[in-house]
Amino acid sequence: MHYQEFLPDARLRHLVRNYWQADEVHAAGQEEHRFMPERLVRLTFYAGSTWRGPLTGGDLTPMPAASLEGLTLTPLRAVSSGTTRALGVELYPWAARQLFGWEFGQPTLDLSIRHPLLARAVSALLRLNAWDEARQLSEEWLLGLLSERGRELKAGVGAALVLYRSLGQARIGALAGELNLSPRQLERQFVAEVGVNAKTLSRLIRFEEMHNRLWFDPNLSLAQLAYELGFADQAHLTREFRALSAMTPRRFGQFVQLDTGRLRAHLLTPEQIAQLGGSPAGRVGALELSAPTPEAVVAFLQDPASAPPLA
């Protein structure tokens, strides 16, 4: 499998975390994948043969040429065959809300119905292995949507920024005081701007962080991981992991060891790790991320295009 990540245009960095592209040739027959709940909303342009559906049973449906999904609380399964190519755009939830009217809890949005010409064009470019052209066309489209539908970022997005950078461990009450709002006011603004409440977003951020770290090191100490991510104890971490993934952390570790070549679209790039103070050669689990100061949040909201990509 060939996999790469790219930073977006500076004008989109307050909305788009990154672009990724993956080109995979599956062995004879079919190959099964797992997609865990994530902290971002994923826009995917696709060319190939993949069917996906609930992990716990139910019908599988063909993956459309362009789709939007994310911040789900249940895992998905996918079955692929032949050569598959995907161009992904990792969107922050407020971006998906502004640009596409995304709502938390909605099923996968088939953008090939809403934007058929674009979906067909990008999919055709992927089939031709014209990655740069596909990415450029997608970015120009997103910039056009930003010009038409973009809105000013306010306190709710600022609070979400703090949650991302603190790995979901910041508290709304403390954030509200720093932003001169009551907790109820901030929570209302958070839901209106981000599209999901702070508790659910924090839950997904922490889940994906432990998921990422266990992917890098399936034998990581669960007790230490629970401590670093603010869980009450190892049992609390295990219950939360099972609730969102339908498997225990150790079972997931066994799955990773059997399937180490899978797509890692949710992982930080070496450049982003270095930018956040970690070692490019180290594990995400070794990072120590802290929430930005209120001044940094205000600066981000005032001029998001000059801000670095969020974690």
RAVEN-V814710 format. One record per pair of residues at least 12 apart in sequence whose ideal C-beta (glycine too) atoms are under 8 Angstrom apart, sorted by the first residue. I is the first residue (numbers start at 1). J is the second residue. If there is no record, write none. Layout:
i=(I/I)
j=(J/J)
This chain:
i=(1/1/1/1/1/1/1/2/2/2/2/3/3/3/3/3/3/3/4/4/5/5/5/5/5/6/6/6/6/6/7/7/7/8/8/8/9/9/10/10/11/11/11/12/12/12/12/13/13/13/13/13/14/14/14/14/14/14/14/15/15/15/15/15/15/15/15/15/16/16/16/16/16/16/17/17/17/17/17/17/18/18/18/18/19/19/19/19/19/19/19/20/20/20/20/21/21/21/21/21/21/22/22/22/22/22/22/23/23/23/23/24/24/24/24/24/25/25/26/26/26/26/26/29/30/30/30/31/31/31/32/32/32/33/33/33/33/33/33/34/34/34/34/34/34/34/35/35/35/35/35/36/36/36/36/36/36/37/37/37/37/37/37/37/37/37/37/38/38/38/38/38/38/39/39/39/39/39/39/39/40/40/40/40/40/40/40/41/41/41/41/41/41/41/41/41/41/41/42/42/42/42/42/42/42/42/43/43/43/43/43/43/43/43/44/44/44/44/44/44/44/44/44/45/45/45/45/45/45/45/45/45/45/45/46/46/46/46/46/46/46/46/46/46/46/47/47/47/47/47/47/47/47/48/48/48/48/48/48/48/49/49/49/49/49/50/50/50/50/50/50/50/51/51/51/52/52/52/52/53/53/54/54/54/55/55/55/55/55/56/56/60/60/60/63/64/64/64/64/64/65/65/65/65/65/66/66/66/66/66/66/66/66/67/67/67/67/67/68/68/68/68/68/68/68/69/69/69/70/70/70/70/71/71/71/71/71/71/73/73/73/74/74/75/75/75/85/85/85/86/86/87/87/87/87/87/87/88/89/89/90/92/92/93/93/93/93/93/94/94/94/94/94/94/94/96/97/97/97/98/98/98/98/99/99/99/99/99/100/102/103/104/104/104/115/118/118/118/121/122/122/122/125/152/153/153/153/153/154/154/154/155/155/155/155/155/155/156/156/156/156/156/156/156/157/157/157/158/158/158/158/158/159/159/159/159/159/159/159/159/159/160/160/160/160/160/161/161/161/161/162/162/162/162/163/163/163/163/164/164/164/165/165/165/165/165/165/166/166/166/167/167/167/167/167/167/167/168/168/168/168/168/168/168/168/168/169/169/169/169/170/170/172/172/172/172/178/179/179/203/203/204/206/206/206/206/207/207/207/207/208/209/209/210/210/210/210/210/211/211/211/211/212/212/212/212/212/213/213/213/213/214/214/214/214/215/215/215/216/216/216/217/217/218/218/218/218/218/219/220/222/222/222/222/222/225/225/228/237/267/268/268/272/272/273/275/275/276/276/277/289)
j=(22/23/24/25/261/262/263/21/22/23/24/20/21/22/23/263/264/265/20/21/18/19/20/265/269/18/19/20/21/135/19/271/309/89/139/142/139/143/305/306/143/146/305/139/142/143/146/304/305/307/308/309/92/95/153/300/304/305/307/91/92/94/95/98/99/142/146/150/89/90/91/92/95/142/40/90/91/92/309/310/90/269/272/309/87/88/89/90/135/138/139/87/88/90/265/85/86/87/88/131/135/84/85/86/88/263/265/83/84/85/129/80/83/84/85/263/82/83/80/81/82/83/84/81/79/80/81/79/80/81/77/78/79/77/78/79/80/262/263/55/75/76/77/78/255/262/52/75/76/77/78/75/207/208/211/244/245/71/72/73/74/75/204/207/208/244/245/70/71/72/204/208/266/71/164/201/204/205/207/208/70/71/90/91/92/93/266/68/69/70/71/90/91/92/93/95/96/102/68/69/70/88/89/90/91/265/66/67/68/88/89/91/96/111/63/66/67/68/69/86/87/88/89/65/66/86/87/88/119/122/123/126/134/138/63/64/65/66/67/84/85/86/87/123/126/65/84/85/86/123/124/126/127/63/80/82/83/84/85/86/62/80/81/82/84/62/63/78/79/80/81/84/63/78/79/76/77/78/79/76/77/74/76/77/74/75/76/77/246/74/246/77/78/79/78/110/111/112/113/119/112/119/120/122/123/110/111/112/115/118/119/122/123/108/109/110/111/112/91/96/100/102/108/109/111/107/108/109/91/93/96/102/93/104/196/200/201/204/200/204/244/244/246/244/245/246/126/127/129/126/263/122/126/131/134/135/138/265/138/142/265/160/310/160/194/195/196/201/153/156/157/160/193/194/195/195/193/194/195/146/149/150/151/142/145/146/149/150/145/195/195/195/196/200/141/137/138/141/137/134/137/138/137/301/193/300/301/304/189/193/301/179/181/186/189/193/301/186/189/190/191/192/193/194/193/194/301/179/297/298/300/301/172/175/176/179/186/189/190/198/297/190/193/194/198/201/292/297/300/310/175/291/292/297/198/201/202/205/205/310/311/289/290/291/292/310/311/289/290/291/205/206/209/229/230/289/311/201/202/203/204/205/206/209/229/230/202/206/229/230/202/291/186/187/190/198/294/294/297/240/244/244/229/230/231/240/240/241/244/245/266/229/284/225/229/237/241/249/241/245/252/266/266/267/268/284/285/225/283/284/285/249/252/253/256/256/264/267/283/284/285/283/285/252/253/254/256/257/253/285/234/237/238/249/250/237/285/285/249/284/284/311/309/311/287/308/309/289/311/289/311)
